[in-house]
Amino acid sequence: MSEVTKIATRVSYGNALVELAKEHDDVYVLDADLAAATQTAIFKKEFPERHIDCGIAECNMIGIAAGLAATGKVPFASSFAMFAAGRAFEQVRNSVGYPHLNVKIGATHAGISVGEDGATHQCNEDIALMRTIPGMVILNPSDDIEAKAAVKAAYEHEGPVYMRFGRLAVPIINDRPDYKFEIGKGVTLREGKDVAIIATGLCVSESLAAAEKLAADGIDAKVINIHTIKPLDEDLVVAAAKECGKVVTVEEHSVIGGLGSAVCETLSRKAPTPVKNIGVQDCFGESGPAVALLEKYGLNAEGIYASVKEFV
């Protein structure tokens, strides 16, 4: 059996920026003294004249990005999610969101899989924060292929986009000829009738593995990949809920304000359905190996399997 290829989506982000810049000379990349970690150093090496290191000044970086966008450039402002969404929230809201400028935010090192950096750097609140900004598109890709497609789609979209990337290497699951990325459209990866598992980011591959374990127990789980959390594919969510009767959301993010909240808001309006939210349960993360943290917080395949089985 061949070994599964794993790539961190932050690496995909850096590589995608280079390919994008080869085709479009209006692409600029900004960083806040973290180019090696966010992988924008890959871009810096190829296009040093279009890379701006703003130093440890994320709020200023967002302001510079807004200025570049106002002149017709397409800036990709890059930093850890904790800093891009957290520290610079006011600037993202007022300097990018309010004037609806064409700024793309590449937020890496999101979620508890940041690992040993600990709770201060494990941003489990960024999706919730960005969802509140009017007009902000939120993309959370599940693997290397989807991350590269998300960067391209973000460039082609006119307006602000928040992209969420991870530090941990994750399996490639979208390597099929019919794969298509479209903002606002979820993807059904596995059909099922007993329960719908709606997942995002690195939790998608874990949910697929959990579904296989559930199948061995006679539970037929549908698995849906929601790479765009805003705008949410409400039609797909509602259809899955009506077909399966029960829904489980899975995200490497707080259960408050993220994918789970978006799904529940939709279903409460359009198709009231029992829902279980799997994610970080209103607590901070902690320092430790990424894989061990995912296990402890119930976000690996075994944890998802156990939660879904109990719910069904």
N, C-alpha and C positions, 0 to 999 in steps of 0.2 A: 504494500500500500504506500503510495507516494505521500511525502510529508506536505502538510498544509502550509502554504505560503502566508506569512504574517508580516504586515507592514503597519507602522504607526501612522495615523492619518495626518499628524503634523508634518511628517516627511512627505506625504502626498501633497500637502499644501505647498511646501517649498518647491517641489518639482513642477507642480501645476502652474505656479507663478512664472517660472522660467519659460514654459511652453507658451503661456498666454502672452508674455512680453515679446516673444519672437514674432508674433502675429500683429500685435497692437502696440504702437509706440506711445500711447497715452497711459499705459500702465505704469504706476509708480508704487513702490513698496516702502512703507515706513515701519520702523521698529524702535523699541524702547530699551535698548541695550541688552536685548535677549536674542539676537539673530541666530546664535548657535543653537539655542533651545527651541525656538520657534521654527527653525530650519529655513528662515529667510536668508540665511547666509549663502544658501545655494543660489538665490537670486542675486545677491550682492556680488558674488563672484562673476556672474555672467553679465550683469548690467549695473556696475558700480555707480554710473552717472544717474541712475533712476532709483537708487536706494538711499534713503535718508534715515540715519540713526539719530533719534531724538533724545537719546540718553534716558536716564531713569526719570521720565517726565511724561507719563502716559496722557495726562490731561492736555498738556501742550501738544502731544502727538495728534490727538483727535482734532484739535484746533487747526493744526497745520494741514491735516487731511481735508478738513472742511474747506480751507482756503484753496487747496489744489483742485478740489472738485468744483469750486466756484469758477475756476479758470478753464474748465473743460477736461481736466485730467481725471483718470479713474484711480484713486488711491486705495491701496490695501493696507490698512493700519493694523499692525500685528503686535500681540503681546499675550501673556497668560490671561485666561478668562477672568481670573480674580482681579486683574488690573484693568483689562479692556472694558469689562462690564461693570466691575465693582468700583474701582478707584475713579474711573473716568465717566461714571454714569451721567453726571450733570452735563458734561461736554457732549456726550453721545446724544443725550436728550435735546439739549438746547442748540448745539452747533451743527448737529447732523439731522436729527429727527424732525425738529421743528421746521427748519427750512427745506426739509426733504431733499437733502443733498446726496449726490451719487457716491457715497463713501462705503467701502466694503471693509468690514472688521473681521480679521482673522484671529480668533481667540483659541489659543492652544492650551494644553495642560488643564483641561476641564475635568471636573468630577473627582471622585476619590482615587481613581487609578493613577493620579499624580504620585501616589505612594508615599515614599519616605519624606517628601517635603512637608507633609502634615496638614492639619486642619486649616492653617492660615492661607495655604496655597490651593487647597482643594475646593474649587468653586462649585458648589451644588445649588447655587441660586441664580446663575446667570441667565438661564432661559426665562425664569420668572421675571427678572428685571427687564430683559429685552422685549418680552411679550407686551409689557405695558406701554411701550413707546409706539404711538400711532404710525402706521406705515412701515414699520420695521419687519423685514423678512428674516426668518430664522431657519438656518439649515444645520442639520446635525447628521452628517454622513456616517455610514456603517462600516465602510472599508476603503481601501486605497482607490479602487475604481470609482466609487461613489464620491469620494472626497475630491478627486480631480474633476469629475463632472460638475460638482457643486461650485467649484471655483470658476469654471467656465460659465455656468449658468448665472452666477452672481455678477460676473462682468457684463453679461448680456442684459441683465435686468436693470432698468433705470430706477434708481432709488437706493436707499440704505439697506444693506444686508449684513446680518450677523452670522458668521460661520463658526461652528464649534468643532474643534479638533482635539484628539487625545494624545497622550504621551506613550501609552502602552501599545505595543504591536498587536494588531488584531487580524483574524483570518480574512482572506479575500473570499467573498461569497457572491459577488455580482459578476463573475467572469463567465457570462453567457451571451450569445450573439443577439438575443432579443432584448438585452438590457437597455432601458431608456430612462434618462433622468429628466424630470420636468418639475419645476417649482410648483408646490401645492398639490402634487399627486403622489399618494402613497403607493406602495407596491406589495401585492399579495405574493408571498414567497412559498406558502404552503397552504393547501386547502384543508378545511376541517369543518366539523359541524357541532362539536360539543362545547367549545370555548374559543373565543378569539383572543389571541395574544398580540397586542399592539405594542411594538417596541421601537426604540430609536437608538442611534449611535452604536457603541460597542455591545449593547445589550441585544442587538438583533441576532448576531451569530450565536450568542448564548441561548436565546429564546428558541432558535431552530434546533439546537442540541437538546433543549428541554422538551421540545415537542416530540422528538424521537423517543425519548424516555417515557413520555406520557403515552405514546402509541403502544409501547410494549405492555402498558397497563390497560389498554383498551380505551384510552381517552383520545379522541380525534381532535387535535388542536389546529386551528387556522393560525398562521403567523403572518402578520402584516408589518412591513418596514415603513415607518413614518420618518422620512428624511427631512421633510419640511414641517416644522412644528407651527409655523405661522407664515402664510395662511394654511390652516389645517385642511386636509382632505375630508371634509365632513360627510360627503356622500359615501365614501368608502367605509368610514367609521360606523355610520348609521346602518349601512347594508350588512356589515359584519355582525353588528349587535342584533339585528333582527334575525339573521340566519342562525346565529349560535346561541343567543339567549343569555350569554354571560361574556363579560369582557375583562381582560387583565391587561393593565398597562405596565410596561417595564422601561425604566430609565435610570441612567447613572446621574441622578439629579434629585433634588428634594421632591417629595411627593406633593409639596405645596407649590403651585404656580407653574409647573412644567407641563410635560406631555399629558400626565394623568389628569391634571386640572383641566387642560384644554379638551380632552376627550369627555370628561364628566360634564363640563359646561355644555358641550354639544349634545350629548345624549339626554341631559335633563330637559333640553328644549325640544328635541326632535324625536327621541325614542328612549324613554326611561328604561334603564337596563341595570341589573346588578353589576357593579364594577369593583374590582380589587386593584389597588395601586401598589406596585412594587417599585421601590426606589429607596432613597435615603429618608428615613422616617423622622423628620423634624429634629435632627441632631447634627452635630459637627462631625467631621471625619477625624482621622488620627493618623499618626505616622506608622508606616509599615509597608511591606512589599505589596505591590499593586494586586497581584493575584490573591494574596491572603486577605486583603481588604475586601475585594469583590466577594470572596467566599463568606467573610464575616457578616457583610451587609446583605447577603442573600441575593447577589446580583450575578452569580455564576449559574451555569446550567443546572447544577444540582439544587441550588437555592430556589431558582425559578420553578423547576419541576415540583419541588415540595410545596411551594406556595400555591401553584395552580391546582395541584392534586387536591389539596385541602379545600380550596375554594369550590372546585367542581363536585 
